[in-house]
Amino acid sequence: RGWDVEGLGIVYLEGSAMISEQAVSPFGPQPTDNPYAGANRTEVRAWRISPYAVHQFGGTASAVLRYAHDSASSNTPGFGDSESDTAIFSLQSGVNFRRFAWGVTASHQQLADSIAEDSATTNASATVRWNVSQEFSVSLTGGYDKYDYNSRSGATEGSFWQAGFAWTPSTRTSVSASVG
């Protein structure tokens, strides 16, 4: 359920939590439903909370602004615990753009890990799509990624591009491909 907030749009709140038994090694005995067979298994706990807002600009565009906090931990010594905070913004063309559609997306994530160094990821991209017909479209995407962590191979940031097409001759048949 969402709440209509004046000037912001519809605001939602998502959340999830889980506790499960997972295999420690893919080469050891796999966990079963037997609570007394504890070899090669560990308890994993994870939860997530994510408020976000959706705003429609009539038929021109729609925007989504989302924040998420994730946490994962285990009861096995040597397994790392982690927490992350992520912010995402997306602006997509609306129904008024039938022949040419567009979209921009930006995100930033901070990751704190109990074993590895903390890291950050920033991504931004823009896409344009030309709907040649109802069945065929071509698209072009460009953007920039930046990963903030120690790397022996040098720079961990740079631009990217991707071009592709989609063909949907019927509701049960579709073909798409891209290169970049």
N, CA, C and O of each residue as an XYZ file, in Angstrom:
720
protein
N       0.848     -1.164      0.000
C       0.000      0.000      0.000
C       0.892      1.224      0.000
O       1.937      1.253      0.650
N       0.460      2.243     -0.745
C       1.199      3.488     -0.800
C       0.410      4.622     -0.173
O      -0.810      4.543     -0.033
N       1.116      5.673      0.201
C       0.494      6.861      0.770
C       0.722      8.017     -0.178
O       1.841      8.228     -0.645
N      -0.326      8.766     -0.468
C      -0.224      9.915     -1.354
C       0.268     11.103     -0.530
O      -0.414     11.562      0.387
N       1.467     11.596     -0.871
C       2.074     12.711     -0.159
C       2.062     13.914     -1.094
O       2.624     13.854     -2.187
N       1.435     14.988     -0.680
C       1.283     16.184     -1.501
C       2.623     16.650     -2.058
O       3.566     16.877     -1.301
N       2.711     16.794     -3.372
C       3.899     17.298     -4.031
C       4.972     16.250     -4.282
O       5.874     16.489     -5.086
N       4.907     15.092     -3.618
C       5.924     14.064     -3.774
C       5.428     12.900     -4.618
O       6.213     12.288     -5.343
N       4.172     12.591     -4.539
C       3.614     11.448     -5.257
C       3.194     10.379     -4.266
O       2.847     10.675     -3.122
N       3.229      9.136     -4.717
C       2.876      8.007     -3.866
C       4.145      7.506     -3.178
O       5.155      7.270     -3.839
N       4.099      7.344     -1.864
C       5.240      6.876     -1.089
C       4.941      5.456     -0.610
O       3.864      5.184     -0.080
N       5.903      4.557     -0.803
C       5.766      3.157     -0.431
C       6.844      2.780      0.573
O       7.856      3.470      0.703
N       6.620      1.677      1.283
C       7.607      1.126      2.189
C       7.648     -0.384      1.983
O       6.655     -1.078      2.198
N       8.819     -0.887      1.560
C       9.008     -2.324      1.386
C       9.953     -2.812      2.472
O      10.828     -2.072      2.922
N       9.780     -4.033      2.882
C      10.676     -4.618      3.859
C      10.662     -6.130      3.729
O       9.681     -6.719      3.274
N      11.755     -6.744      4.131
C      11.818     -8.206      4.135
C      12.843     -8.640      5.169
O      13.746     -7.884      5.527
N      12.688     -9.861      5.639
C      13.632    -10.455      6.583
C      13.609    -11.954      6.385
O      12.575    -12.529      6.045
N      14.770    -12.598      6.601
C      14.817    -14.046      6.475
C      15.956    -14.613      7.310
O      16.982    -13.969      7.532
N      15.739    -15.830      7.757
C      16.767    -16.629      8.414
C      16.739    -17.979      7.721
O      15.684    -18.602      7.597
N      17.915    -18.433      7.264
C      17.958    -19.711      6.553
C      19.261    -20.440      6.822
O      20.239    -19.845      7.275
N      19.263    -21.717      6.543
C      20.460    -22.541      6.631
C      21.068    -22.624      5.242
O      20.372    -22.942      4.278
N      22.365    -22.341      5.128
C      23.058    -22.369      3.847
C      24.291    -23.254      3.946
O      24.880    -23.400      5.017
N      24.678    -23.848      2.807
C      25.884    -24.660      2.758
C      27.113    -23.763      2.905
O      27.175    -22.696      2.294
N      28.089    -24.184      3.708
C      29.338    -23.443      3.871
C      30.228    -23.675      2.659
O      30.857    -22.741      2.161
N      30.286    -24.920      2.180
C      31.114    -25.284      1.031
C      30.266    -26.067      0.033
O      29.493    -26.938      0.431
N      30.401    -25.768     -1.256
C      29.631    -26.539     -2.242
C      30.141    -27.973     -2.378
O      29.469    -28.807     -2.984
N      31.326    -28.273     -1.822
C      31.914    -29.601     -1.971
C      31.644    -30.504     -0.773
O      31.954    -31.694     -0.826
N      31.075    -29.970      0.308
C      30.757    -30.774      1.487
C      29.344    -31.300      1.412
O      28.637    -31.047      0.436
N      28.915    -32.041      2.447
C      27.534    -32.538      2.453
C      26.554    -31.369      2.463
O      26.770    -30.384      3.169
N      25.504    -31.470      1.699
C      24.540    -30.383      1.592
C      23.557    -30.426      2.759
O      23.180    -31.507      3.211
N      23.136    -29.252      3.254
C      22.204    -29.196      4.388
C      20.899    -29.911      4.054
O      20.407    -29.863      2.927
N      20.360    -30.573      5.070
C      19.071    -31.259      4.931
C      18.114    -30.684      5.950
O      18.457    -29.755      6.680
N      16.915    -31.234      6.001
C      15.934    -30.798      6.994
C      16.204    -31.394      8.368
O      15.510    -31.060      9.328
N      17.202    -32.273      8.481
C      17.543    -32.905      9.745
C      18.278    -31.904     10.632
O      19.396    -31.515     10.297
N      17.690    -31.467     11.761
C      18.342    -30.463     12.610
C      19.590    -30.981     13.315
O      20.363    -30.183     13.847
N      19.809    -32.305     13.335
C      20.975    -32.873     14.010
C      22.170    -33.050     13.081
O      23.270    -33.353     13.542
N      21.967    -32.866     11.782
C      23.059    -32.977     10.816
C      23.566    -31.570     10.518
O      23.132    -30.944      9.551
N      24.479    -31.071     11.344
C      24.920    -29.688     11.235
C      26.199    -29.486     10.449
O      26.682    -28.360     10.331
N      26.761    -30.575      9.903
C      28.011    -30.420      9.151
C      27.771    -29.598      7.894
O      26.761    -29.761      7.210
N      28.701    -28.727      7.605
C      28.700    -27.922      6.379
C      27.497    -26.991      6.272
O      27.022    -26.743      5.163
N      27.003    -26.483      7.354
C      25.923    -25.505      7.239
C      26.082    -24.398      8.265
O      26.686    -24.565      9.324
N      25.513    -23.267      7.899
C      25.534    -22.105      8.779
C      24.202    -21.373      8.666
O      23.498    -21.469      7.660
N      23.882    -20.649      9.711
C      22.659    -19.850      9.695
C      22.979    -18.488      9.094
O      23.947    -17.841      9.492
N      22.172    -18.059      8.145
C      22.339    -16.755      7.511
C      21.095    -15.917      7.810
O      19.966    -16.373      7.633
N      21.326    -14.683      8.267
C      20.229    -13.764      8.575
C      20.361    -12.543      7.668
O      21.451    -11.992      7.509
N      19.266    -12.133      7.087
C      19.288    -10.955      6.212
C      17.985    -10.187      6.373
O      16.924    -10.771      6.595
N      18.086     -8.865      6.258
C      16.881     -8.028      6.264
C      17.109     -6.810      5.385
O      18.243     -6.424      5.099
N      15.999     -6.217      4.965
C      16.046     -5.066      4.063
C      14.841     -4.178      4.354
O      13.734     -4.663      4.587
N      15.078     -2.872      4.335
C      13.990     -1.893      4.424
C      14.215     -0.871      3.315
O      15.336     -0.406      3.108
N      13.143     -0.525      2.603
C      13.303      0.337      1.439
C      12.083      1.235      1.235
O      11.086      0.797      0.661
N      12.149      2.478      1.695
C      11.100      3.430      1.337
C      11.388      4.016     -0.051
O      12.546      4.208     -0.421
N      10.333      4.295     -0.808
C      10.521      4.935     -2.107
C       9.278      5.713     -2.489
O       8.175      5.449     -2.011
N       9.495      6.685     -3.371
C       8.408      7.549     -3.845
C       8.323      7.454     -5.354
O       9.340      7.382     -6.043
N       7.086      7.454     -5.867
C       6.815      7.426     -7.303
C       5.979      8.655     -7.636
O       4.962      8.918     -6.993
N       6.414      9.405     -8.644
C       5.681     10.604     -9.044
C       5.445     10.578    -10.555
O       6.373     10.340    -11.328
N       4.218     10.822    -10.968
C       3.843     10.901    -12.384
C       3.758     12.368    -12.788
O       3.108     13.172    -12.119
N       4.419     12.704    -13.882
C       4.317     14.036    -14.457
C       3.358     13.961    -15.634
O       3.754     14.158    -16.783
N       2.102     13.676    -15.342
C       1.099     13.479    -16.392
C       1.539     12.351    -17.306
O       2.002     11.314    -16.829
N       1.403     12.537    -18.610
C       1.854     11.545    -19.576
C       3.270     11.798    -20.058
O       3.763     11.099    -20.943
N       3.932     12.802    -19.477
C       5.271     13.177    -19.923
C       6.363     12.274    -19.353
O       7.245     11.837    -20.092
N       6.316     11.990    -18.052
C       7.380     11.205    -17.435
C       6.923     10.661    -16.091
O       5.905     11.079    -15.539
N       7.702      9.720    -15.582
C       7.503      9.217    -14.221
C       8.864      9.131    -13.548
O       9.866      8.792    -14.179
N       8.884      9.441    -12.265
C      10.132      9.441    -11.498
C       9.998      8.508    -10.304
O       8.928      8.391     -9.707
N      11.097      7.849     -9.965
C      11.165      7.002     -8.777
C      12.413      7.412     -7.998
O      13.505      7.502     -8.559
N      12.241      7.655     -6.709
C      13.345      7.946     -5.805
C      13.282      6.895     -4.699
O      12.276      6.793     -3.996
N      14.368      6.101     -4.539
C      14.360      4.981     -3.606
C      15.614      4.986     -2.739
O      16.712      5.311     -3.190
N      15.410      4.614     -1.479
C      16.511      4.376     -0.549
C      16.355      2.948     -0.043
O      15.234      2.490      0.176
N      17.453      2.246      0.145
C      17.392      0.891      0.690
C      18.529      0.674      1.673
O      19.661      1.094      1.433
N      18.221      0.018      2.773
C      19.241     -0.416      3.723
C      19.150     -1.929      3.815
O      18.084     -2.477      4.096
N      20.289     -2.616      3.574
C      20.354     -4.071      3.601
C      21.365     -4.506      4.661
O      22.349     -3.811      4.912
N      21.115     -5.660      5.280
C      22.045     -6.220      6.244
C      22.053     -7.732      6.093
O      21.001     -8.347      5.922
N      23.248     -8.341      6.156
C      23.388     -9.796      6.098
C      24.443    -10.218      7.110
O      25.487     -9.577      7.229
N      24.172    -11.290      7.835
C      25.128    -11.793      8.822
C      24.993    -13.300      8.947
O      24.012    -13.895      8.501
N      26.016    -13.911      9.572
C      26.055    -15.355      9.742
C      26.557    -15.683     11.134
O      27.213    -14.863     11.776
N      26.246    -16.889     11.601
C      26.728    -17.293     12.919
C      28.027    -18.090     12.836
O      28.435    -18.698     13.826
N      28.681    -18.100     11.686
C      29.921    -18.846     11.504
C      31.113    -17.901     11.568
O      31.167    -16.924     10.821
N      32.083    -18.183     12.464
C      33.287    -17.343     12.525
C      34.015    -17.357     11.175
O      34.121    -18.398     10.526
N      34.508    -16.201     10.771
C      35.210    -16.107      9.490
C      34.318    -15.680      8.339
O      34.815    -15.259      7.294
N      33.016    -15.782      8.515
C      32.097    -15.286      7.494
C      31.843    -13.815      7.790
O      31.623    -13.442      8.943
N      31.870    -13.002      6.788
C      31.701    -11.576      6.987
C      30.256    -11.158      7.138
O      29.355    -11.762      6.557
N      30.046    -10.124      7.921
C      28.746     -9.471      8.009
C      28.836     -8.220      7.151
O      29.906     -7.624      7.031
N      27.722     -7.819      6.556
C      27.753     -6.628      5.716
C      26.469     -5.824      5.872
O      25.409     -6.351      6.209
N      26.606     -4.532      5.614
C      25.471     -3.618      5.567
C      25.685     -2.673      4.402
O      26.813     -2.271      4.113
N      24.597     -2.321      3.734
C      24.719     -1.377      2.625
C      23.581     -0.378      2.659
O      22.480     -0.663      3.130
N      23.886      0.808      2.141
C      22.898      1.874      1.958
C      22.943      2.261      0.489
O      24.011      2.547     -0.053
N      21.779      2.270     -0.155
C      21.692      2.539     -1.589
C      20.639      3.601     -1.857
O      19.545      3.563     -1.293
N      20.978      4.551     -2.726
C      20.026      5.561     -3.200
C      19.932      5.431     -4.718
O      20.951      5.331     -5.402
N      18.707      5.433     -5.241
C      18.481      5.274     -6.680
C      17.474      6.322     -7.134
O      16.452      6.545     -6.485
N      17.781      6.963     -8.262
C      16.847      7.893     -8.896
C      16.649      7.465    -10.346
O      17.613      7.161    -11.048
N      15.406      7.445    -10.783
C      15.092      7.072    -12.159
C      14.018      8.013    -12.702
O      13.036      8.311    -12.024
N      14.221      8.472    -13.929
C      13.244      9.310    -14.616
C      13.036      8.708    -15.997
O      13.985      8.616    -16.776
N      11.805      8.292    -16.318
C      11.492      7.613    -17.576
C      10.405      8.381    -18.324
O       9.508      8.969    -17.719
N      10.503      8.365    -19.638
C       9.485      9.031    -20.448
C       8.135      8.340    -20.261
O       8.059      7.149    -19.962
N       7.074      9.124    -20.446
C       5.728      8.608    -20.269
C       5.062      8.244    -21.592
O       5.719      8.149    -22.628
N       3.755      8.044    -21.538
C       2.995      7.597    -22.707
C       2.952      8.639    -23.822
O       2.642      8.293    -24.962
N       3.253      9.904    -23.526
C       3.281     10.930    -24.572
C       4.410     10.697    -25.572
O       4.381     11.243    -26.675
N       5.401      9.897    -25.199
C       6.543      9.613    -26.070
C       6.348      8.241    -26.705
O       6.853      7.237    -26.203
N       5.618      8.206    -27.800
C       5.343      6.922    -28.465
C       6.455      6.530    -29.428
O       6.865      5.370    -29.448
N       6.944      7.456    -30.214
C       7.959      7.146    -31.229
C       9.369      7.110    -30.631
O      10.147      6.202    -30.924
N       9.692      8.093    -29.800
C      11.005      8.156    -29.157
C      10.809      8.140    -27.638
O      10.140      9.015    -27.090
N      11.382      7.164    -26.973
C      11.307      7.071    -25.514
C      12.699      7.335    -24.939
O      13.702      7.199    -25.640
N      12.754      7.710    -23.675
C      14.018      8.024    -23.042
C      13.955      7.695    -21.557
O      12.879      7.499    -20.993
N      15.118      7.640    -20.941
C      15.188      7.404    -19.506
C      16.573      7.720    -18.977
O      17.567      7.559    -19.685
N      16.638      8.170    -17.733
C      17.908      8.394    -17.043
C      17.826      7.720    -15.674
O      16.777      7.703    -15.030
N      18.952      7.169    -15.251
C      19.020      6.482    -13.968
C      20.355      6.810    -13.310
O      21.386      6.880    -13.979
N      20.330      7.010    -11.996
C      21.556      7.238    -11.231
C      21.424      6.504     -9.902
O      20.344      6.462     -9.311
N      22.537      5.922     -9.434
C      22.516      5.226     -8.151
C      23.855      5.376     -7.451
O      24.894      5.580     -8.078
N      23.794      5.267     -6.129
C      25.010      5.298     -5.312
C      24.820      4.310     -4.162
O      23.778      4.303     -3.506
N      25.839      3.471     -3.921
C      25.775      2.487     -2.839
C      27.035      2.563     -1.981
O      28.150      2.621     -2.500
N      26.846      2.562     -0.670
C      27.934      2.467      0.299
C      27.823      1.084      0.934
O      26.759      0.721      1.435
N      28.909      0.307      0.920
C      28.913     -1.045      1.466
C      29.935     -1.134      2.582
O      31.110     -0.828      2.379
N      29.496     -1.552      3.760
C      30.379     -1.775      4.901
C      30.443     -3.273      5.153
O      29.412     -3.924      5.323
N      31.670     -3.828      5.176
C      31.877     -5.262      5.293
C      32.809     -5.515      6.468
O      33.778     -4.779      6.650
N      32.537     -6.537      7.269
C      33.359     -6.806      8.445
C      34.690     -7.465      8.105
O      35.581     -7.503      8.954
N      34.853     -7.987      6.886
C      36.104     -8.630      6.486
C      36.865     -7.770      5.476
O      38.039     -7.466      5.684
N      36.222     -7.387      4.414
C      36.860     -6.585      3.360
C      36.745     -5.091      3.692
O      36.032     -4.693      4.613
N      37.465     -4.287      2.918
C      37.375     -2.839      3.102
C      36.006     -2.333      2.663
O      35.345     -2.946      1.825
N      35.593     -1.217      3.234
C      34.355     -0.582      2.799
C      34.516     -0.143      1.353
O      35.627      0.138      0.901
N      33.410     -0.086      0.632
C      33.478      0.313     -0.772
C      32.252      1.141     -1.131
O      31.266      1.186     -0.396
N      32.346      1.793     -2.286
C      31.241      2.608     -2.800
C      31.132      2.381     -4.305
O      32.130      2.157     -4.990
N      29.913      2.444     -4.796
C      29.645      2.287     -6.223
C      28.717      3.402     -6.664
O      27.700      3.665     -6.021
N      29.070      4.063     -7.769
C      28.219      5.102     -8.342
C      28.016      4.784     -9.817
O      28.979      4.512    -10.535
N      26.763      4.818    -10.270
C      26.423      4.538    -11.664
C      25.443      5.585    -12.159
O      24.563      6.023    -11.418
N      25.599      5.986    -13.420
C      24.652      6.890    -14.067
C      24.538      6.476    -15.527
O      25.538      6.135    -16.159
N      23.317      6.504    -16.064
C      23.132      6.136    -17.474
C      21.924      6.851    -18.053
O      21.024      7.290    -17.336
N      21.936      6.951    -19.374
C      20.810      7.521    -20.120
C      20.534      6.605    -21.309
O      21.462      6.080    -21.925
N      19.268      6.419    -21.624
C      18.854      5.542    -22.719
C      17.877      6.286    -23.620
O      17.010      7.014    -23.137
N      18.018      6.105    -24.918
C      17.019      6.564    -25.882
C      16.595      5.349    -26.706
O      17.413      4.495    -27.049
N      15.317      5.292    -27.012
C      14.778      4.178    -27.799
C      13.890      4.744    -28.902
O      13.028      5.586    -28.655
N      14.116      4.269    -30.109
C      13.296      4.652    -31.248
C      12.393      3.478    -31.578
O      12.866      2.411    -31.972
N      11.089      3.678    -31.416
C      10.103      2.665    -31.764
C       9.788      2.813    -33.249
O       8.914      3.587    -33.638
N      10.516      2.057    -34.072
C      10.364      2.132    -35.520
C       8.948      1.734    -35.909
O       8.344      2.359    -36.781
N       8.416      0.702    -35.269
C       7.035      0.255    -35.453
C       6.565     -0.330    -34.133
O       7.300     -0.303    -33.146
N       5.344     -0.860    -34.106
C       4.860     -1.481    -32.877
C       5.656     -2.738    -32.543
O       5.731     -3.133    -31.379
N       6.246     -3.366    -33.547
C       6.965     -4.615    -33.339
C       8.485     -4.453    -33.215
O       9.145     -5.346    -32.682
N       9.055     -3.350    -33.689
C      10.508     -3.234    -33.774
C      10.992     -1.910    -33.197
O      10.432     -0.852    -33.484
N      12.060     -1.984    -32.362
C      12.658     -0.768    -31.803
C      14.173     -0.938    -31.712
O      14.685     -2.054    -31.620
N      14.870      0.185    -31.741
C      16.323      0.204    -31.549
C      16.617      1.126    -30.367
O      15.885      2.080    -30.104
N      17.707      0.818    -29.661
C      18.025      1.612    -28.474
C      19.518      1.859    -28.369
O      20.333      1.120    -28.921
N      19.854      2.922    -27.645
C      21.234      3.291    -27.391
C      21.319      3.775    -25.943
O      20.532      4.616    -25.508
N      22.290      3.226    -25.206
C      22.494      3.583    -23.802
C      23.939      4.007    -23.613
O      24.851      3.402    -24.177
N      24.142      5.036    -22.827
C      25.486      5.478    -22.461
C      25.504      5.853    -21.001
O      24.492      6.271    -20.440
N      26.668      5.700    -20.386
C      26.736      6.045    -18.972
C      28.145      6.011    -18.427
O      29.127      5.921    -19.163
N      28.208      6.086    -17.104
C      29.488      6.134    -16.408
C      29.358      5.353    -15.106
O      28.378      5.508    -14.378
N      30.357      4.508    -14.812
C      30.416      3.741    -13.576
C      31.668      4.131    -12.811
O      32.716      4.377    -13.407
N      31.557      4.188    -11.483
C      32.730      4.427    -10.643
C      32.645      3.499     -9.439
O      31.666      3.511     -8.693
N      33.688      2.695     -9.266
C      33.767      1.758     -8.158
C      34.922      2.187     -7.260
O      36.064      2.276     -7.712
N      34.628      2.451     -5.996
C      35.620      2.935     -5.047
C      36.066      1.791     -4.141
O      35.500      1.576     -3.069
N      37.087      1.062     -4.588
C      37.714      0.020     -3.795
C      39.139     -0.147     -4.302
O      39.455      0.272     -5.416
N      39.991     -0.748     -3.503
C      41.380     -0.938     -3.907
C      41.445     -1.970     -5.023
O      40.852     -3.045     -4.926
N      42.172     -1.634     -6.085
C      42.304     -2.528     -7.227
C      43.743     -2.531     -7.704
O      44.349     -1.471     -7.861
N      44.287     -3.699     -7.934
C      45.652     -3.809     -8.452
C      45.709     -3.506     -9.940
O      46.781     -3.214    -10.472
N      44.579     -3.570    -10.612
C      44.569     -3.384    -12.062
C      44.375     -1.929    -12.483
O      44.228     -1.659    -13.675
N      44.370     -1.003    -11.559
C      44.278      0.406    -11.929
C      42.890      0.972    -11.744
O      42.195      0.653    -10.779
N      42.495      1.812    -12.673
C      41.237      2.560    -12.573
C      40.037      1.630    -12.483
O      39.966      0.606    -13.163
N      39.112      2.006    -11.639
C      37.872      1.252    -11.484
C      36.681      2.138    -11.831
O      35.629      2.073    -11.195
N      36.871      2.961    -12.846
C      35.788      3.824    -13.297
C      35.930      4.051    -14.789
O      37.014      3.915    -15.357
N      34.817      4.397    -15.409
C      34.868      4.682    -16.830
C      33.493      4.713    -17.453
O      32.487      4.388    -16.823
N      33.483      5.116    -18.712
C      32.220      5.222    -19.441
C      31.883      3.884    -20.095
O      32.743      3.020    -20.261
N      30.615      3.738    -20.460
C      30.158      2.546    -21.165
C      29.078      2.934    -22.161
O      28.486      4.009    -22.069
N      28.833      2.054    -23.103
C      27.768      2.254    -24.084
C      27.188      0.895    -24.450
O      27.814     -0.143    -24.239
N      25.994      0.923    -24.996
C      25.325     -0.291    -25.450
C      24.310      0.084    -26.513
O      23.568      1.054    -26.357
N      24.277     -0.681    -27.589
C      23.288     -0.477    -28.655
C      22.568     -1.795    -28.881
O      23.167     -2.865    -28.774
N      21.303     -1.716    -29.188
C      20.552     -2.954    -29.378
C      19.245     -2.752    -30.109
O      18.886     -1.645    -30.509
N      18.541     -3.871    -30.271
C      17.228     -3.832    -30.912
C      16.311     -4.828    -30.216
O      16.771     -5.732    -29.518
N      15.020     -4.651    -30.415
C      14.008     -5.587    -29.916
C      12.962     -5.764    -31.002
O      12.502     -4.795    -31.606
N      12.594     -7.014    -31.241
C      11.566     -7.343    -32.229
C      10.549     -8.245    -31.552
O      10.894     -9.319    -31.059
N       9.304     -7.813    -31.529
C       8.221     -8.561    -30.897
C       7.092     -8.728    -31.907
O       6.153     -7.932    -31.929
N       7.178     -9.775    -32.755
C       6.153     -9.950    -33.777
C       4.803    -10.426    -33.237
O       3.786    -10.263    -33.911
N       4.772    -11.016    -32.027
C       3.512    -11.445    -31.419
C       3.667    -11.425    -29.905
O       4.768    -11.219    -29.395
N       2.575    -11.637    -29.190
C       2.637    -11.627    -27.733
C       3.425    -12.812    -27.191
O       3.869    -12.774    -26.043
N       3.610    -13.860    -27.982
C       4.339    -15.049    -27.532
C       5.746    -15.146    -28.104
O       6.476    -16.086    -27.789
N       6.136    -14.196    -28.935
C       7.445    -14.254    -29.584
C       8.148    -12.912    -29.452
O       7.576    -11.864    -29.751
N       9.410    -12.960    -28.995
C      10.213    -11.739    -28.956
C      11.680    -12.117    -29.103
O      12.122    -13.169    -28.641
N      12.426    -11.221    -29.765
C      13.858    -11.384    -29.956
C      14.487    -10.040    -29.622
O      14.017     -8.992    -30.064
N      15.562    -10.086    -28.832
C      16.292     -8.853    -28.536
C      17.784     -9.181    -28.480
O      18.179    -10.288    -28.113
N      18.585     -8.216    -28.843
C      20.031     -8.372    -28.807
C      20.662     -7.015    -28.575
O      20.100     -5.979    -28.929
N      21.840     -7.040    -27.973
C      22.561     -5.781    -27.758
C      24.059     -6.069    -27.747
O      24.506     -7.189    -27.501
N      24.805     -5.016    -28.021
C      26.258     -5.089    -28.010
C      26.760     -3.818    -27.330
O      26.132     -2.763    -27.422
N      27.895     -3.930    -26.649
C      28.433     -2.757    -25.995
C      29.673     -3.084    -25.236
O      30.268     -2.202    -24.616
